[in-house]
Amino acid sequence: MSRTIRGEDGKQRCAWCAAAPDFLAYHDTEWGFPVADDRRLFEKLSLEAFQSGLSWRTILAKRENFRVAFDGFDFNKVARYGDKDLGRLLDDAGIVRHRGKIEAVINNAARAGEMVDRHGSLAAFIWKYEPDPAVLPAPQTVSVSDASIALSKDLKKLGWKFVGPTTVYAFMQAMGLVNDHAEGCVVRRKVAQARKAFVRP
């Protein structure tokens, strides 16, 4: 099965971006481009946790609601959430109202703050797990990797929740730790250039 599809502009892209209208912009401007901003990294880890058992389409459609509900994923603020905030989030129909996942994000916010204290930034810790591109499998052929297993294991040791290796691999794909755009996808080269210019934290 082809991993690319020709868009209305005549350019080849990853086939998955044709599955929903809002996927195209996400694919072309976000997915795979390297990120060193701690808030964006925390947001994506949080949204990937919410996606567990659901589709990314569901989460992407609610992303702005999540951002409002969780104070823009400012983990210093989220870490201070108490019972009142938990109740507010469980009553918020604009997000995924799963108690375990909400509690995990609040817990993980506190762990993120600890990580900043210990490593200087969330990015500095996460980017240590960037795999060697030379040993990566063909794009979009795996859902876990040695690097995602290692990062997942170490995050769990530090008290993070809902960070299994599949969730972490999806996070690594999206945040540019791997370039998983299909061979022939017009964005693959752009991501490769962005990764080359990217200053690792």
N, C-alpha and C positions, 0 to 999 in steps of 0.2 A: 504494500500500500504506500502510495506517495505521501511523504511528510510535508509536501508543499502544495500550495494551490495558487492559481493565478488570480490576482485581484482585479478590480474594475479598472485600475490604472495600468494593467498589463504586467505588473511585477509579481514575482513569485514570493510568497510568504509561507510561514508555518501554517499547515492546514488547520490547526486548532483555532486560529484567530477568526475563521469564518463561521464558527459555531454560534456566535452571538454578535449583534451590532456593536456593543460596547467593548468587545475584545480587540477590535482593530487598533484603536488609539492606544490601548494598554500595551498591545504587542509592539507597536511601532515606536512608542516613546518611553516606555518604562521597563518592560520585561527584559531582563538580562543586562541592562545597563548598570555598571558598578555603583554601589551606594556606600558612603562612609558616614552618613548623617545618622546619629544615634536614634533620633526620634523616628525616622523612617524605618530603620532596622527593627526597632521595637514594635512599631505599627505592623509591619509585615509578619513578624513572628506571631503577633497577637491574632492577626486575621487568618493566618494559616492554621492556628489552633482552632479558631471558630469554624474554619472550612472542614475540619476533620469530620468525615461522614457525609459531607454536603458537596455541592459543586462550587467551583470558583465563581461561576456566573452569579450565584445567589449572593456570595459575599461581596463581589465587586459592585453589584447593584445597590448594596446597602452600605458601601464604604463611607460615603459622606455622613450617613447617620451614625456609624460607628465613631467617626472622628469627632462629631459633636458630643456623643454620649460619653466618650472617654477623654475629654479635654485635649483633643488633638494628639492623643497618645503621648502626652507629656508624662513620662513614667515617674517623675518626682511627685506629680500631683496624684496620679493613679495609685501610687503606693500608699497614700494617706487615706484612701477610700475606706469608709466604715460601713456599718449595717444600713445606714440611710442611703448611701450610694448604691449598695447592692440591691436594695429594694427598688430604687429608681430604675436601675438597669433591667431588673427582672420585669418591670412594668412597661419597658420601652419596646413598643411593637415595631420600631424601625430597625432593630438589630435582631440578632439571634439570641433568644432568651433561654440560654442553657446555663443553669446555675454553676455547674462544674467548670465550664469554659470561662465564664465571667470571673469566678473566684480564681481560676488559674492566671488570668491576665493581671488581676490585682496582685496576686502573689509574685508573678514574674516581674512586675514593675519594681517591687522591692528588691528582687534579685538583680535587676538591671542596675539599680542604684549602687548596690554593693560591688557590682562588676566595674562600674565607673571609678569607684573609690580605689579598687585594687589594680585596675589595668589602665586607667586614664580615660578610657572610653569603651563603650560597647563594641564599637567598630574594631578597636585594637585587638580585642579578644576574638571576635568572630572571624576576622580576616586571616588569623593564624591557621585556619582550617581550609584555606583556598587550596584545592588540589592542583597538582602539576598537570597542565593541559596536555602534556605529551602522553599521559597514561589514561586519559578519559575515554570512555566508550563512545560509540557513535551517538550523535545528538538524539535525544528523546527515545532512547532504547532501554533506559533503566529508570526506576523510581526511587532507588536508594543507591548510596555509594559508600565506599570505605570512609570518605571524609564526612558524609552526613551521619554515618553511624558513630564516628568518633565525636563529632560535635554534639550530637544528641546525648551520648553517654556522659560527656563532661558537663553539659548543661543540667542534666538530671542530678548529677553528683552535687551541683551547686544549688539544688533545690528548685529548679525550673519544672514546670508541669506542662503537659500537652505539647511536648517537643520530641515526639518519636522520630526515627530516622527518615520516614517518608515525608513527614511534615517539614523536617529540616532540609531535606533535599529540594522540595518545592521552593522553600525559602532561598536556598542557595542559587537555584536557577533564576529566580526573580530578581535577586539583589546583585547578580553579576559575578558571583564567585565562580560560576561556570558559564560558558557561552553555549547554551543548549538550543540555540536557534538552528533549524534544520539546514543542512548543506543546500545551497541554492536559494535560501531565503534572503531577500534584499536587506534585511536588518542584521543578518549575521555579521557582515563586514563592518557595519557601523558599530556594533557592540565590540567587535575585535579591536577596532580603533580606539574606542572609549576605554577598554580595558588596558590597552597599551599605554594610554596617556594618564591613566588613573594612578594617583599617588596612594600607595597602600598605607593605612594608618599604623 
